[in-house]
Amino acid sequence: MCTGVSFVDPEGNLYFGRNLDWTVDYGEKVTYTPANYEFKTRFGAPDQKRAILGMGITCEGLPLYFDCVNEDGLACGGLNFPGYAQYEEGPVDGKTNVAAYEFPLWITRNFTTVAEVKEALKDVAIVAVQIAPQFPVSMLHWFITDNKQSIVVEYMADGMHVYDNPVDVMTNQPTFAYHLENLRNYMNVKPEFPATVKWDKMELTPWGSGTSMFGIPGDYSSPSRFVRAAYANAHYPAQEGEAANVNRLFKTLQNSAFILGGAEVSTGHYEYTIYSSCYSTRTKTYYYTTYENSAVRSHSVDEFDQNSDQIQQAA
Ligand SMILES: C[C@H](CCC(=O)NCCS(=O)(=O)O)[C@H]1CC[C@H]2[C@@H]3CC[C@@H]4C[C@H](O)CC[C@]4(C)[C@H]3C[C@H](O)[C@]12C
């Protein structure tokens, strides 16, 4: 599964990242799309030419982003949502039709803020169409954020749902509404050092700090990862500067990450956190770690040719 997280530092810079949890990678790379790139949208949806940096692959001359951020600091990531996502079977008359595979690209090419996205989505239909025969249509929901607010977009049998996201985290199924409601099961959980209590004649003293977190679910299921990420994101103290904020994002993601052995998908095959990412709008830098290499690597927009019209991928 996947987990997405965002927060804003005291200076108003956005940090946005995600875990990509899966059994195989797709050969994804840090991918830069310059503003001048000619984006041939599948159904003629407009393109407002913004430069984009994120993680993805290229296919049929198109960057297919798993998560990405544009030069104005608007971010979008796709996370699995099978069993719930249902797109349109074909383009819908009178709507701006966007193929599911081009959704993060289309959003970040066209808008500066989440407020603009919310307004525009009223006229958007998301269409189930394959980019290429080797790629089935992925059933996703999307986490979209800027430094003011974040939203979740879920396209289902009964249409499009756009939720305000007051916890700035996202995981997988079930619906975002379920995840928010589920947080009420954990209202008792808090960071405070526990007080000594008396049960009749018996005095109970805490083992130490952390015991007020008892009840936080430790498993890798999507609802449990959501609760852990929301708790961590809400309670992590504000940090100053790039390094501490990037570290904060990675630590929060690690807290919801999969290690090998815990979650089998078939005998001997495990789901694991293939990569974790953190984009900083402060320095326009995409940081990432992989399962095999926990050293943080990074690419800033300055490393790419911003005047070119070609997609560029880091080594
Ligand atoms: C596997 C990932 C989700 C991980 C996740 O959330 N795992 C939950 C597991 S569980 O199901 O909840 O147990 C998702 C997230 C983004 C996806 C790509 C989006 C572009 C493109 C769209 C095309 O249509 C198909 C190919 C394509 C490259 C996609 C491949 C794959 O689908 C990606 C990587």
PDBQT file of the ligand as one rigid body, heavy atoms in Angstrom, charges set to zero:
ROOT
HETATM    1  C1  LIG A 401       1.357   0.431  -7.400  1.00  0.00    +0.000 C 
HETATM    2  C2  LIG A 401       1.197   1.915  -7.032  1.00  0.00    +0.000 C 
HETATM    3  C3  LIG A 401       0.272   2.040  -5.843  1.00  0.00    +0.000 C 
HETATM    4  C4  LIG A 401       0.872   1.435  -4.609  1.00  0.00    +0.000 C 
HETATM    5  C5  LIG A 401      -0.224   1.179  -3.633  1.00  0.00    +0.000 C 
HETATM    6  O1  LIG A 401      -0.996   2.036  -3.246  1.00  0.00    +0.000 OA
HETATM    7  N1  LIG A 401      -0.338  -0.079  -3.277  1.00  0.00    +0.000 N 
HETATM    8  C6  LIG A 401      -1.456  -0.494  -2.459  1.00  0.00    +0.000 C 
HETATM    9  C7  LIG A 401      -1.501  -1.967  -2.369  1.00  0.00    +0.000 C 
HETATM   10  S1  LIG A 401      -3.139  -2.471  -2.054  1.00  0.00    +0.000 S 
HETATM   11  O2  LIG A 401      -3.805  -2.708  -3.351  1.00  0.00    +0.000 OA
HETATM   12  O3  LIG A 401      -3.834  -1.384  -1.338  1.00  0.00    +0.000 OA
HETATM   13  O4  LIG A 401      -3.022  -3.679  -1.245  1.00  0.00    +0.000 OA
HETATM   14  C8  LIG A 401       0.599   2.772  -8.157  1.00  0.00    +0.000 C 
HETATM   15  C9  LIG A 401       0.639   4.270  -7.766  1.00  0.00    +0.000 C 
HETATM   16  C10 LIG A 401       0.776   5.053  -9.074  1.00  0.00    +0.000 C 
HETATM   17  C11 LIG A 401       0.607   3.983 -10.152  1.00  0.00    +0.000 C 
HETATM   18  C12 LIG A 401       1.129   4.305 -11.571  1.00  0.00    +0.000 C 
HETATM   19  C13 LIG A 401       0.444   5.577 -12.083  1.00  0.00    +0.000 C 
HETATM   20  C14 LIG A 401       0.822   5.863 -13.552  1.00  0.00    +0.000 C 
HETATM   21  C15 LIG A 401       0.510   4.677 -14.461  1.00  0.00    +0.000 C 
HETATM   22  C16 LIG A 401      -0.999   4.472 -14.605  1.00  0.00    +0.000 C 
HETATM   23  C17 LIG A 401      -1.331   3.326 -15.560  1.00  0.00    +0.000 C 
HETATM   24  O5  LIG A 401      -2.728   3.133 -15.569  1.00  0.00    +0.000 OA
HETATM   25  C18 LIG A 401      -0.677   2.046 -15.048  1.00  0.00    +0.000 C 
HETATM   26  C19 LIG A 401       0.811   2.207 -14.890  1.00  0.00    +0.000 C 
HETATM   27  C20 LIG A 401       1.196   3.381 -13.966  1.00  0.00    +0.000 C 
HETATM   28  C21 LIG A 401       2.714   3.556 -14.113  1.00  0.00    +0.000 C 
HETATM   29  C22 LIG A 401       0.788   3.117 -12.490  1.00  0.00    +0.000 C 
HETATM   30  C23 LIG A 401       1.423   1.827 -11.916  1.00  0.00    +0.000 C 
HETATM   31  C24 LIG A 401       0.974   1.560 -10.446  1.00  0.00    +0.000 C 
HETATM   32  O6  LIG A 401      -0.399   1.265 -10.417  1.00  0.00    +0.000 OA
HETATM   33  C25 LIG A 401       1.268   2.759  -9.530  1.00  0.00    +0.000 C 
HETATM   34  C26 LIG A 401       2.779   2.882  -9.396  1.00  0.00    +0.000 C 
ENDROOT
TORSDOF 0
